[in-house]
Amino acid sequence: MNQTSASPTLDTLFQRILSRRPEAIALVDPLNKPRVTGQRPKRLTYAQADRAIAALAAHFVEAGLPAHSVIAMQLPNTVEFVLTLLAAHRAGLVVALIPQLWRQAEIVAALNRTSARAIVTMDRIDGVLHSDVAMNAAAEVFSIRHVAGFGHALPEGMASLDDALARDIKPSRTAIQDGRKAAIISFDVTSDGFRAVPRPHLSLIAGGLAVSLEANVAQGASPISAFAPSSFAGLVSSLAVWLLTGGTLSLHHPFDFDTLEEQIVDQRCDTLIVPAQLALRLDEAGLAARLPSLRNVIGLWRTPEQVTSSPRWTAHGVSMTDVYLFGEAGLFGARRTAEDGMPAPVKPGLHGAPRQAAGSSISGEILLTPKGTLGLRGPMVAASAYAPPQPPGDSLIPQPPRDYVDTEYAARLDRATGAIAITAPPAGVMAVGGYRFLAQDLQEWSRRLGPGTLLTALPDRLSGHRLAGRALDNARAREALTELGLNPLMAEAFRDRTSPA
């Protein structure tokens, strides 16, 4: 598309790199992809990726999806995710990100909330038949008109995107490339319940700049991402950083320690993007000595209240950047520059990218709200999605607009340093295995397990919390816990097999 854009989009950034380095390697699949999806790993140049994106975009247009309609995606951390997202944008569609471990009930709620017209998935991911889940969810949603997937064992009625990739075709519809238009919809859980959070391209680019500049990711870098791309933070830290730096993006489907190290060595990756607790575990294991190509680690904290108490960073020659995540509300980063390797203090007010550089571009603002919680303001923050409900009373008097998001994380100022101390997560919300639950939902699930059964959330160094269950001399209760798939290493299985309804 030769078209002047009003402001850059993710596809605009991709095409700028394509015009300069068409034969450079753009995307590399996980080495464990055969186990995850049953498909062979791919390595695509920018030119090959562009042809695939054009073919997928043409498929979406031919399927009758109108411009600006919503297409839901539930895909693993493989090249298919990146290609499909960029293809949807090239076709003028808005992408709704569906986390991999969501159950059918949650998918249906998300599809209805966004009035999605299509859903894209993989035939199976880690042994789970996601194609069947998608078909069943689509049958419950009136707005769905098209269901498509990757893989060799798709159910009847699901269009094959592998067949679409085999065609050398361009979309017949030219989408206006404007960064102010909606790009993605992600989903959050707050004390007020389930929310859809839409964002334009410019918000994603602003988030990518905040992360890449703070972490000092060089142009032409070779990042590897082991963070699931089903959230704003997942997209910003991997896709946006890759498009802003113009190198090679390697993907790792979480999580296999040995395979990750093999990928870093094989691809000579210089930037690692992982959950922060995992980064610290790799540091304890001496990652600097085993991974000579590594220069930057970007650690994403789903539990930002734990950053200040985290262990020191010891890897010499490898920098560590802490990225504080507040659900889907927003994020900010702080690179560890102190000699002792402890987290950098974060003060309220405007913060640039990079944070320590004088005159750097402003990436956002951190503030304390009158409620004693932390608020975020800036170009990456979708304030309207988190606007408080209209208070009861005189509805004829408009309420003053609020241009910040209250993250609901309790925070205070340290009198000695002036830095912000995040003291507690939002009340009534529990983060388990990278997902957010309402505490009342956990209590309801526990109640429905029956007498003699205990279900609780325990602290976990890697995932923040994990679900644990115990059956007390009750064979039926033990069978119920087994059916839920609870075990001390993979609490996320609970999310896939349990329904609060």
Secondary structure, DSSP 8 states (H G I E B T S, - for coil): -----SB--HHHHHHHHHHH-TTSEEEE--TTHHHHHSS---EEEHHHHHHHHHHHHHHHHHTT--TT-EEEEE--SSHHHHHHHHHHHHTT-EEEE--TT--HHHHHHHHHHHT-SEEEEES-BTTB-HHHHHHHHHHT-TT--EEEEESS---TT-EEHHHHHTS----SS----BTTSEEEEEEEEETTEEEEEEEEHHHHHHHHHHHHHHHT--TT--EEE-S-SSSHHHHIIIIIHHHHHTS-EEE--S--HHHHHHHHHHHT--EEEEEHHHHHHHHHTTHHHH-TT--EEEEEESSGGGSTTS-----TT-EEEEEEE-TTS-EEEEE--STT-------SEEEEESTTSTT-EEEEEEEE-TTSEEEEESTT--GGGG-----SS-TTS------SEEEEEEEEE-TTT--EEEEE--TTEEEETTEEEEHHHHHHHHHHT-TTEEEEEEEETTTEEEEEEEE-S-HHHHHHHHHHT--SS-TTHHHHH----
